[in-house]
């Protein structure tokens, strides 16, 4: 399970590599069914993704924190055990000071969202 997921993570990182300035990604296999993914990615526009994800058959805990070059939050998805009023607790996202319900997300999904958003941002910058 973990080896397969980490293989898909490496494939996604390779896919978006043209959008990455630098990366420091650690994939730790704790056991056959548990892994920890953490690190930092600096993207072409200077924005930064700090992240940590714990994946196992019994647990999925994460924090994907994307901020602009001035360290201002763009969006953060996490599973911190607050905001119990949200219907999909503990899965939620922050945009600025707002907190919203969110579907469960993995690192690959966060990268896909950021890829699409970043392509639009870069396109608008140069048009």
Secondary structure, DSSP 8 states (H G I E B T S, - for coil): -HHHHHHHHHHHHHHTGGGEEEEEEEEEEEETTEEEEEEEEEETTS-EEEEEEEEESS-EEEEEEEE-TTS-EEEEEE--S--TTSTTTT-EEEETTEEEE-----HHHHHHHHHHHHHHHHHHHH-
